[in-house]
Amino acid sequence: MVVKKLHEAGVRSEHAYAAAFGSIGLAVLSWAVSVKAEPGADVARADRWGIFVGEWAPTFFGLGLALAMYEKHA
């Protein structure tokens, strides 16, 4: 149902895959910016930012796979 609605809205598997790879890059970037923004702070905070953003990638990859399967059978 969700995959069908996303497909009808114009979202394709390539878009979800691009978002997944983009979120990986954004995770690294957010970690690096957080480390440099707070040089005396605890590195754990920067790690949490990177992990938070990095957790989006599996969701986007999963959506990409679901959309690819829907596109194949639709």
Secondary structure per residue as TSV (DSSP state, phi and psi in degrees):
chain	resnum	aa	ss	phi	psi
A	1	M	-	360.0	-49.8
A	2	V	H	-66.3	-42.0
A	3	V	H	-64.3	-40.9
A	4	K	H	-62.5	-43.9
A	5	K	H	-64.6	-41.1
A	6	L	H	-62.8	-42.4
A	7	H	H	-64.4	-42.6
A	8	E	H	-65.0	-27.8
A	9	A	T	-80.4	-4.8
A	10	G	T	99.7	5.0
A	11	V	-	-82.6	128.4
A	12	R	-	-115.1	166.8
A	13	S	H	-60.0	-35.6
A	14	E	H	-61.7	-35.3
A	15	H	H	-65.9	-42.5
A	16	A	H	-67.0	-39.8
A	17	Y	H	-64.9	-40.3
A	18	A	H	-63.3	-40.5
A	19	A	H	-63.9	-36.8
A	20	A	H	-64.5	-48.5
A	21	F	H	-66.5	-35.8
A	22	G	H	-64.0	-38.2
A	23	S	H	-69.2	-30.1
A	24	I	H	-65.1	-47.4
A	25	G	H	-62.4	-39.7
A	26	L	H	-66.1	-32.9
A	27	A	H	-64.2	-45.5
A	28	V	H	-64.9	-43.6
A	29	L	H	-63.6	-44.0
A	30	S	H	-65.7	-35.6
A	31	W	H	-64.4	-46.8
A	32	A	H	-64.3	-41.4
A	33	V	H	-66.1	-40.8
A	34	S	H	-65.7	-37.6
A	35	V	H	-65.7	-43.0
A	36	K	H	-76.6	-29.6
A	37	A	H	-70.6	-29.1
A	38	E	-	-128.4	73.6
A	39	P	T	-61.6	-32.0
A	40	G	T	-92.3	-5.1
A	41	A	S	-79.9	171.9
A	42	D	-	-70.0	134.7
A	43	V	H	-67.9	-20.5
A	44	A	H	-60.9	-33.8
A	45	R	H	-65.4	-42.2
A	46	A	H	-63.9	-39.7
A	47	D	H	-62.2	-40.5
A	48	R	H	-63.5	-39.6
A	49	W	H	-62.2	-46.3
A	50	G	H	-62.3	-42.5
A	51	I	H	-66.7	-41.4
A	52	F	H	-58.0	-49.6
A	53	V	H	-71.2	-36.0
A	54	G	H	-65.4	-22.2
A	55	E	T	-73.6	-11.7
A	56	W	H	-73.3	-31.9
A	57	A	H	-56.0	-48.8
A	58	P	H	-60.7	-34.2
A	59	T	H	-65.0	-45.3
A	60	F	H	-66.5	-39.1
A	61	F	H	-63.4	-40.8
A	62	G	H	-62.7	-43.3
A	63	L	H	-63.5	-39.1
A	64	G	H	-61.2	-43.5
A	65	L	H	-65.2	-43.4
A	66	A	H	-63.9	-42.5
A	67	L	H	-65.4	-38.7
A	68	A	H	-63.4	-41.0
A	69	M	H	-66.2	-41.2
A	70	Y	H	-64.1	-42.8
A	71	E	H	-64.5	-34.7
A	72	K	H	-68.5	-36.6
A	73	H	H	-97.3	-8.2
A	74	A	-	-89.9	360.0
